[in-house]
Amino acid sequence: KHGGSFGAAGAVSYVFKKQGLIIVNAGEKSPEEIELAAIDKGALDVSQTENIVTVYTDPHDLMKIKDELKKVGFAIESASMSYVPQTEIHIADEMIAHKLFGLIEALEKDEDVTVVYHNAVIIPQIYK
C-alpha cells in the first residue's frame, strides 16, 4: 500500500539516534538566550525555527535539563524521547512528496502504530 514496504525489525535503526527532545517557546525571551542556557545546562545541540527552540539532549539528561530550563523561566512546550535522524533525504519531487505523506498518514492512522519517524525533508520550493 502507498508504495512502501516493511523491512526487518531494526533494519534502519542506524539512521536514527535516540535523544531527548525539548521544545521551548521563546515567547518574549530571546531564542539565543535559550540556546545558550540549554548548552550551559548540558544540551547536545539546539536548533531554532522562528520563535521555537528545539533542544537535543542525551536521553539520561532529558528531565534534568528540562527542569533546569523551566526553573529559570523558559516556557517548555514538551519534553520527550525521540529518534532523531542522523542523515536526511531531501525530497524535491512533488509526486514523491505526495506519496510519502500518504504513506506516513496511513501508518499514523493504523491503530497498532504509536509513532512514525522518518528522515525526509521536503524542499519548500515544490509547494506553489
TORDREN-789506 format. One record per atom (N, C-alpha, C): x, y, z; residue number from 1. Coordinates in Angstrom, 3 decimals. Example, Ala and Ser with C-alpha at 12.3 -4.5 7.8 and 13.67 -1.06 7.14 Angstrom:
BEGIN
+----------+----------+----------+-----+
|       c1 |       c2 |       c3 |   n |
+----------+----------+----------+-----+
|   13.190 |   -5.690 |    7.800 |   1 |
|   12.300 |   -4.500 |    7.800 |   1 |
|   13.200 |   -3.300 |    7.800 |   1 |
|   12.850 |   -2.250 |    7.080 |   2 |
|   13.670 |   -1.060 |    7.140 |   2 |
|   12.900 |    0.030 |    7.870 |   2 |
+----------+----------+----------+-----+
//
This chain:
BEGIN
+----------+----------+----------+-----+
|       c1 |       c2 |       c3 |   n |
+----------+----------+----------+-----+
|    0.825 |   -1.199 |    0.000 |   1 |
|    0.000 |    0.000 |    0.000 |   1 |
|    0.864 |    1.256 |    0.000 |   1 |
|    0.430 |    2.261 |   -0.690 |   2 |
|    1.055 |    3.581 |   -0.704 |   2 |
|    2.510 |    3.550 |   -1.149 |   2 |
|    2.951 |    2.492 |   -1.808 |   3 |
|    4.295 |    2.428 |   -2.360 |   3 |
|    5.389 |    2.145 |   -1.345 |   3 |
|    5.013 |    1.739 |   -0.130 |   4 |
|    6.017 |    1.456 |    0.907 |   4 |
|    6.145 |   -0.032 |    1.136 |   4 |
|    7.161 |   -0.406 |    1.888 |   5 |
|    7.311 |   -1.807 |    2.271 |   5 |
|    7.999 |   -1.865 |    3.623 |   5 |
|    7.730 |   -2.930 |    4.349 |   6 |
|    8.330 |   -3.106 |    5.671 |   6 |
|    9.646 |   -3.854 |    5.555 |   6 |
|   10.612 |   -3.430 |    6.336 |   7 |
|   11.876 |   -4.146 |    6.439 |   7 |
|   11.866 |   -4.950 |    7.722 |   7 |
|   12.914 |   -5.671 |    7.971 |   8 |
|   13.033 |   -6.436 |    9.210 |   8 |
|   13.164 |   -5.467 |   10.391 |   8 |
|   12.798 |   -5.931 |   11.558 |   9 |
|   12.909 |   -5.103 |   12.759 |   9 |
|   14.344 |   -4.600 |   12.898 |   9 |
|   14.486 |   -3.291 |   13.084 |  10 |
|   15.800 |   -2.688 |   13.262 |  10 |
|   16.576 |   -2.450 |   11.979 |  10 |
|   15.946 |   -2.691 |   10.824 |  11 |
|   16.658 |   -2.591 |    9.549 |  11 |
|   17.193 |   -1.193 |    9.265 |  11 |
|   16.553 |   -0.173 |    9.768 |  12 |
|   17.013 |    1.201 |    9.517 |  12 |
|   17.356 |    1.942 |   10.805 |  12 |
|   17.515 |    1.215 |   11.881 |  13 |
|   17.785 |    1.862 |   13.171 |  13 |
|   19.088 |    2.658 |   13.159 |  13 |
|   20.025 |    2.295 |   12.300 |  14 |
|   21.287 |    3.027 |   12.224 |  14 |
|   21.090 |    4.463 |   11.741 |  14 |
|   19.962 |    4.749 |   11.103 |  15 |
|   19.686 |    6.089 |   10.573 |  15 |
|   19.259 |    7.045 |   11.684 |  15 |
|   18.796 |    6.496 |   12.821 |  16 |
|   18.247 |    7.308 |   13.895 |  16 |
|   19.036 |    7.141 |   15.188 |  16 |
|   19.048 |    8.207 |   15.982 |  17 |
|   19.711 |    8.169 |   17.282 |  17 |
|   18.684 |    8.566 |   18.342 |  17 |
|   18.588 |    7.779 |   19.405 |  18 |
|   17.654 |    8.095 |   20.479 |  18 |
|   18.194 |    9.286 |   21.269 |  18 |
|   17.381 |   10.336 |   21.359 |  19 |
|   17.775 |   11.544 |   22.072 |  19 |
|   16.579 |   12.127 |   22.802 |  19 |
|   16.875 |   12.918 |   23.824 |  20 |
|   15.839 |   13.708 |   24.455 |  20 |
|   15.560 |   14.910 |   23.574 |  20 |
|   14.302 |   15.332 |   23.536 |  21 |
|   13.892 |   16.439 |   22.682 |  21 |
|   13.013 |   17.368 |   23.517 |  21 |
|   13.473 |   18.603 |   23.695 |  22 |
|   12.734 |   19.602 |   24.466 |  22 |
|   12.347 |   20.727 |   23.520 |  22 |
|   11.064 |   21.055 |   23.504 |  23 |
|   10.560 |   22.154 |   22.673 |  23 |
|   10.269 |   23.326 |   23.604 |  23 |
|   10.924 |   24.468 |   23.326 |  24 |
|   10.782 |   25.665 |   24.156 |  24 |
|   10.196 |   26.783 |   23.309 |  24 |
|    9.121 |   27.390 |   23.789 |  25 |
|    8.537 |   28.553 |   23.127 |  25 |
|    9.241 |   29.783 |   23.680 |  25 |
|    9.914 |   30.521 |   22.818 |  26 |
|   10.701 |   31.666 |   23.286 |  26 |
|    9.817 |   32.769 |   23.854 |  26 |
|    8.624 |   32.922 |   23.312 |  27 |
|    7.747 |   33.992 |   23.803 |  27 |
|    8.453 |   35.330 |   23.727 |  27 |
|    8.559 |   36.011 |   24.853 |  28 |
|    9.226 |   37.316 |   24.921 |  28 |
|   10.739 |   37.190 |   25.105 |  28 |
|   11.214 |   35.975 |   25.354 |  29 |
|   12.647 |   35.752 |   25.572 |  29 |
|   13.380 |   35.679 |   24.238 |  29 |
|   14.648 |   35.925 |   24.292 |  30 |
|   15.488 |   35.809 |   23.104 |  30 |
|   15.798 |   34.334 |   22.852 |  30 |
|   15.556 |   33.837 |   21.628 |  31 |
|   15.908 |   32.449 |   21.327 |  31 |
|   17.393 |   32.159 |   21.576 |  31 |
|   18.239 |   33.136 |   21.340 |  32 |
|   19.672 |   32.953 |   21.590 |  32 |
|   19.946 |   32.743 |   23.082 |  32 |
|   19.189 |   33.421 |   23.929 |  33 |
|   19.322 |   33.258 |   25.380 |  33 |
|   18.965 |   31.825 |   25.786 |  33 |
|   17.916 |   31.292 |   25.177 |  34 |
|   17.501 |   29.920 |   25.462 |  34 |
|   18.567 |   28.941 |   24.990 |  34 |
|   19.086 |   29.173 |   23.785 |  35 |
|   20.125 |   28.301 |   23.245 |  35 |
|   21.347 |   28.262 |   24.160 |  35 |
|   21.807 |   29.433 |   24.592 |  36 |
|   22.985 |   29.493 |   25.467 |  36 |
|   22.722 |   28.802 |   26.794 |  36 |
|   21.536 |   29.013 |   27.367 |  37 |
|   21.201 |   28.372 |   28.640 |  37 |
|   21.142 |   26.859 |   28.480 |  37 |
|   20.556 |   26.385 |   27.383 |  38 |
|   20.453 |   24.941 |   27.149 |  38 |
|   21.829 |   24.306 |   27.018 |  38 |
|   22.702 |   24.946 |   26.271 |  39 |
|   24.062 |   24.420 |   26.113 |  39 |
|   24.781 |   24.429 |   27.453 |  39 |
|   24.594 |   25.498 |   28.216 |  40 |
|   25.205 |   25.603 |   29.545 |  40 |
|   24.714 |   24.493 |   30.476 |  40 |
|   23.457 |   24.070 |   30.301 |  41 |
|   22.866 |   23.027 |   31.154 |  41 |
|   23.224 |   21.622 |   30.677 |  41 |
|   23.881 |   21.503 |   29.518 |  42 |
|   24.324 |   20.191 |   29.058 |  42 |
|   23.686 |   19.685 |   27.784 |  42 |
|   22.955 |   20.522 |   27.059 |  43 |
|   22.331 |   20.089 |   25.801 |  43 |
|   23.390 |   19.672 |   24.790 |  43 |
|   23.048 |   18.697 |   23.969 |  44 |
|   23.953 |   18.245 |   22.918 |  44 |
|   23.926 |   19.183 |   21.723 |  44 |
|   22.728 |   19.719 |   21.434 |  45 |
|   22.562 |   20.577 |   20.270 |  45 |
|   21.276 |   21.370 |   20.439 |  45 |
|   21.146 |   22.437 |   19.699 |  46 |
|   19.926 |   23.238 |   19.683 |  46 |
|   19.668 |   23.691 |   18.250 |  46 |
|   18.393 |   23.902 |   17.932 |  47 |
|   18.039 |   24.487 |   16.643 |  47 |
|   16.873 |   25.435 |   16.884 |  47 |
|   16.676 |   26.343 |   15.946 |  48 |
|   15.663 |   27.374 |   16.123 |  48 |
|   14.859 |   27.537 |   14.840 |  48 |
|   13.532 |   27.610 |   14.989 |  49 |
|   12.636 |   27.923 |   13.890 |  49 |
|   11.686 |   28.985 |   14.405 |  49 |
|   11.815 |   30.175 |   13.864 |  50 |
|   11.017 |   31.318 |   14.306 |  50 |
|   11.123 |   31.491 |   15.814 |  50 |
|   10.043 |   31.279 |   16.544 |  51 |
|   10.024 |   31.529 |   17.985 |  51 |
|   10.141 |   30.246 |   18.813 |  51 |
|   10.467 |   29.141 |   18.165 |  52 |
|   10.574 |   27.842 |   18.836 |  52 |
|   12.031 |   27.392 |   18.832 |  52 |
|   12.499 |   26.983 |   20.011 |  53 |
|   13.853 |   26.452 |   20.141 |  53 |
|   13.736 |   24.965 |   20.470 |  53 |
|   14.403 |   24.136 |   19.681 |  54 |
|   14.424 |   22.696 |   19.910 |  54 |
|   15.766 |   22.345 |   20.540 |  54 |
|   15.694 |   21.686 |   21.693 |  55 |
|   16.890 |   21.325 |   22.455 |  55 |
|   17.048 |   19.810 |   22.400 |  55 |
|   18.215 |   19.342 |   21.975 |  56 |
|   18.511 |   17.920 |   21.899 |  56 |
|   19.407 |   17.554 |   23.074 |  56 |
|   19.055 |   16.470 |   23.769 |  57 |
|   19.825 |   16.068 |   24.947 |  57 |
|   20.179 |   14.590 |   24.877 |  57 |
|   21.123 |   14.209 |   25.713 |  58 |
|   21.358 |   12.801 |   25.956 |  58 |
|   20.090 |   12.260 |   26.618 |  58 |
|   19.656 |   11.044 |   26.294 |  59 |
|   18.429 |   10.531 |   26.894 |  59 |
|   18.420 |   10.581 |   28.427 |  59 |
|   19.569 |   10.353 |   29.039 |  60 |
|   19.645 |   10.347 |   30.500 |  60 |
|   19.543 |   11.747 |   31.108 |  60 |
|   19.797 |   12.786 |   30.316 |  61 |
|   19.777 |   14.163 |   30.825 |  61 |
|   18.487 |   14.914 |   30.515 |  61 |
|   17.553 |   14.268 |   29.824 |  62 |
|   16.337 |   14.950 |   29.367 |  62 |
|   15.605 |   15.671 |   30.490 |  62 |
|   15.219 |   14.969 |   31.527 |  63 |
|   14.404 |   15.574 |   32.580 |  63 |
|   15.193 |   16.609 |   33.380 |  63 |
|   16.471 |   16.351 |   33.606 |  64 |
|   17.307 |   17.300 |   34.349 |  64 |
|   17.387 |   18.636 |   33.605 |  64 |
|   17.664 |   18.581 |   32.304 |  65 |
|   17.785 |   19.811 |   31.513 |  65 |
|   16.430 |   20.498 |   31.389 |  65 |
|   15.369 |   19.723 |   31.180 |  66 |
|   14.025 |   20.309 |   31.097 |  66 |
|   13.696 |   21.055 |   32.386 |  66 |
|   13.937 |   20.414 |   33.530 |  67 |
|   13.634 |   21.039 |   34.823 |  67 |
|   14.468 |   22.298 |   35.051 |  67 |
|   15.735 |   22.261 |   34.661 |  68 |
|   16.599 |   23.424 |   34.850 |  68 |
|   16.184 |   24.590 |   33.947 |  68 |
|   15.773 |   24.297 |   32.723 |  69 |
|   15.304 |   25.365 |   31.831 |  69 |
|   13.992 |   25.957 |   32.342 |  69 |
|   13.120 |   25.101 |   32.847 |  70 |
|   11.849 |   25.574 |   33.405 |  70 |
|   12.089 |   26.422 |   34.651 |  70 |
|   13.055 |   25.998 |   35.465 |  71 |
|   13.376 |   26.698 |   36.714 |  71 |
|   13.836 |   28.140 |   36.467 |  71 |
|   14.529 |   28.371 |   35.342 |  72 |
|   15.000 |   29.728 |   35.046 |  72 |
|   13.996 |   30.530 |   34.225 |  72 |
|   12.783 |   29.963 |   34.023 |  73 |
|   11.702 |   30.747 |   33.451 |  73 |
|   11.381 |   30.551 |   31.989 |  73 |
|   11.909 |   29.514 |   31.364 |  74 |
|   11.599 |   29.279 |   29.963 |  74 |
|   10.328 |   28.445 |   29.839 |  74 |
|    9.534 |   28.712 |   28.803 |  75 |
|    8.250 |   28.038 |   28.588 |  75 |
|    8.463 |   26.727 |   27.834 |  75 |
|    8.438 |   25.624 |   28.562 |  76 |
|    8.629 |   24.305 |   27.970 |  76 |
|    7.292 |   23.847 |   27.382 |  76 |
|    7.264 |   23.611 |   26.081 |  77 |
|    6.040 |   23.117 |   25.439 |  77 |
|    5.945 |   21.603 |   25.534 |  77 |
|    7.086 |   20.928 |   25.400 |  78 |
|    7.092 |   19.473 |   25.523 |  78 |
|    8.513 |   18.987 |   25.777 |  78 |
|    8.593 |   17.796 |   26.349 |  79 |
|    9.878 |   17.131 |   26.573 |  79 |
|    9.620 |   15.636 |   26.443 |  79 |
|   10.332 |   14.997 |   25.530 |  80 |
|   10.105 |   13.576 |   25.300 |  80 |
|   11.335 |   12.936 |   24.671 |  80 |
|   11.327 |   11.620 |   24.669 |  81 |
|   12.355 |   10.874 |   23.955 |  81 |
|   11.948 |   10.823 |   22.486 |  81 |
|   12.927 |   10.847 |   21.618 |  82 |
|   12.645 |   10.805 |   20.196 |  82 |
|   13.784 |   10.095 |   19.483 |  82 |
|   13.505 |    9.678 |   18.284 |  83 |
|   14.548 |    9.129 |   17.430 |  83 |
|   14.838 |   10.186 |   16.373 |  83 |
|   16.007 |   10.771 |   16.450 |  84 |
|   16.400 |   11.882 |   15.584 |  84 |
|   17.214 |   11.334 |   14.418 |  84 |
|   16.833 |   11.688 |   13.177 |  85 |
|   17.578 |   11.165 |   12.027 |  85 |
|   19.011 |   11.691 |   12.000 |  85 |
|   19.933 |   10.800 |   11.693 |  86 |
|   21.342 |   11.167 |   11.578 |  86 |
|   21.699 |   11.582 |   10.158 |  86 |
|   20.879 |   11.171 |    9.211 |  87 |
|   21.007 |   11.600 |    7.822 |  87 |
|   19.613 |   11.987 |    7.338 |  87 |
|   19.552 |   12.889 |    6.387 |  88 |
|   18.269 |   13.335 |    5.860 |  88 |
|   18.214 |   13.063 |    4.361 |  88 |
|   17.003 |   12.797 |    3.902 |  89 |
|   16.751 |   12.626 |    2.479 |  89 |
|   15.915 |   13.829 |    2.051 |  89 |
|   16.443 |   14.620 |    1.126 |  90 |
|   15.738 |   15.812 |    0.659 |  90 |
|   14.855 |   15.441 |   -0.530 |  90 |
|   13.560 |   15.719 |   -0.378 |  91 |
|   12.573 |   15.391 |   -1.402 |  91 |
|   12.221 |   16.667 |   -2.162 |  91 |
|   12.535 |   16.687 |   -3.457 |  92 |
|   12.267 |   17.869 |   -4.273 |  92 |
|   11.202 |   17.593 |   -5.331 |  92 |
|   10.694 |   16.369 |   -5.389 |  93 |
|    9.695 |   15.996 |   -6.380 |  93 |
|    8.311 |   15.990 |   -5.727 |  93 |
|    7.391 |   16.754 |   -6.281 |  94 |
|    6.054 |   16.900 |   -5.693 |  94 |
|    5.309 |   15.571 |   -5.626 |  94 |
|    5.421 |   14.739 |   -6.650 |  95 |
|    4.716 |   13.456 |   -6.675 |  95 |
|    5.260 |   12.524 |   -5.583 |  95 |
|    6.565 |   12.501 |   -5.423 |  96 |
|    7.169 |   11.657 |   -4.394 |  96 |
|    6.769 |   12.171 |   -3.006 |  96 |
|    6.772 |   13.493 |   -2.811 |  97 |
|    6.366 |   14.071 |   -1.524 |  97 |
|    4.923 |   13.699 |   -1.208 |  97 |
|    4.050 |   13.761 |   -2.203 |  98 |
|    2.640 |   13.410 |   -2.011 |  98 |
|    2.506 |   11.941 |   -1.605 |  98 |
|    3.229 |   11.045 |   -2.292 |  99 |
|    3.196 |    9.614 |   -1.956 |  99 |
|    3.723 |    9.375 |   -0.542 |  99 |
|    4.806 |   10.063 |   -0.196 | 100 |
|    5.396 |    9.903 |    1.132 | 100 |
|    4.413 |   10.328 |    2.217 | 100 |
|    3.774 |   11.488 |    2.028 | 101 |
|    2.797 |   11.955 |    3.011 | 101 |
|    1.619 |   10.986 |    3.120 | 101 |
|    1.220 |   10.384 |    1.994 | 102 |
|    0.149 |    9.388 |    2.022 | 102 |
|    0.537 |    8.174 |    2.842 | 102 |
|    1.767 |    7.704 |    2.660 | 103 |
|    2.262 |    6.564 |    3.419 | 103 |
|    2.347 |    6.894 |    4.906 | 103 |
|    2.917 |    8.042 |    5.237 | 104 |
|    3.046 |    8.437 |    6.642 | 104 |
|    1.662 |    8.563 |    7.288 | 104 |
|    0.732 |    9.180 |    6.579 | 105 |
|   -0.633 |    9.342 |    7.106 | 105 |
|   -1.293 |    7.985 |    7.344 | 105 |
|   -1.133 |    7.058 |    6.401 | 106 |
|   -1.711 |    5.721 |    6.559 | 106 |
|   -1.108 |    5.004 |    7.761 | 106 |
|    0.196 |    5.114 |    7.942 | 107 |
|    0.851 |    4.488 |    9.094 | 107 |
|    0.352 |    5.095 |   10.400 | 107 |
|    0.232 |    6.431 |   10.445 | 108 |
|   -0.213 |    7.100 |   11.668 | 108 |
|   -1.652 |    6.748 |   12.021 | 108 |
|   -2.470 |    6.435 |   11.033 | 109 |
|   -3.868 |    6.066 |   11.283 | 109 |
|   -4.017 |    4.626 |   11.764 | 109 |
|   -3.007 |    3.804 |   11.544 | 110 |
|   -3.068 |    2.401 |   11.955 | 110 |
|   -3.082 |    2.317 |   13.477 | 110 |
|   -4.034 |    1.585 |   14.019 | 111 |
|   -4.177 |    1.507 |   15.475 | 111 |
|   -3.006 |    0.814 |   16.169 | 111 |
|   -2.236 |    0.046 |   15.421 | 112 |
|   -1.080 |   -0.641 |   16.004 | 112 |
|    0.191 |    0.212 |   16.000 | 112 |
|    0.133 |    1.390 |   15.381 | 113 |
|    1.303 |    2.264 |   15.272 | 113 |
|    1.177 |    3.392 |   16.294 | 113 |
|    2.216 |    3.588 |   17.095 | 114 |
|    2.180 |    4.661 |   18.094 | 114 |
|    2.856 |    5.924 |   17.610 | 114 |
|    3.928 |    5.807 |   16.849 | 115 |
|    4.626 |    6.983 |   16.332 | 115 |
|    5.386 |    6.584 |   15.064 | 115 |
|    5.489 |    7.533 |   14.137 | 116 |
|    6.208 |    7.296 |   12.883 | 116 |
|    7.386 |    8.260 |   12.822 | 116 |
|    8.579 |    7.720 |   12.657 | 117 |
|    9.781 |    8.532 |   12.483 | 117 |
|   10.224 |    8.410 |   11.030 | 117 |
|   10.709 |    9.498 |   10.463 | 118 |
|   11.236 |    9.448 |    9.104 | 118 |
|   12.374 |   10.468 |    8.987 | 118 |
|   13.126 |   10.354 |    7.920 | 119 |
|   14.246 |   11.267 |    7.716 | 119 |
|   14.085 |   12.094 |    6.448 | 119 |
|   12.843 |   12.266 |    6.010 | 120 |
|   12.579 |   13.047 |    4.794 | 120 |
|   12.453 |   14.529 |    5.125 | 120 |
|   13.049 |   15.345 |    4.270 | 121 |
|   12.918 |   16.795 |    4.357 | 121 |
|   12.336 |   17.245 |    3.015 | 121 |
|   11.161 |   17.853 |    3.081 | 122 |
|   10.506 |   18.292 |    1.855 | 122 |
|   11.031 |   19.678 |    1.485 | 122 |
|   11.547 |   19.808 |    0.284 | 123 |
|   12.067 |   21.083 |   -0.199 | 123 |
|   10.897 |   22.044 |   -0.396 | 123 |
|   10.893 |   23.201 |    0.297 | 124 |
|    9.747 |   24.128 |    0.229 | 124 |
|    9.390 |   24.589 |   -1.186 | 124 |
|   10.328 |   24.650 |   -2.092 | 125 |
|   10.057 |   25.151 |   -3.434 | 125 |
|    9.071 |   24.286 |   -4.212 | 125 |
|    8.835 |   23.035 |   -3.795 | 126 |
|    7.905 |   22.203 |   -4.556 | 126 |
|    6.464 |   22.583 |   -4.287 | 126 |
|    6.221 |   23.379 |   -3.241 | 127 |
|    4.865 |   23.837 |   -2.969 | 127 |
|    4.653 |   25.172 |   -3.657 | 127 |
|    3.636 |   25.265 |   -4.435 | 128 |
|    3.375 |   26.501 |   -5.181 | 128 |
|    2.228 |   27.257 |   -4.576 | 128 |
+----------+----------+----------+-----+
//
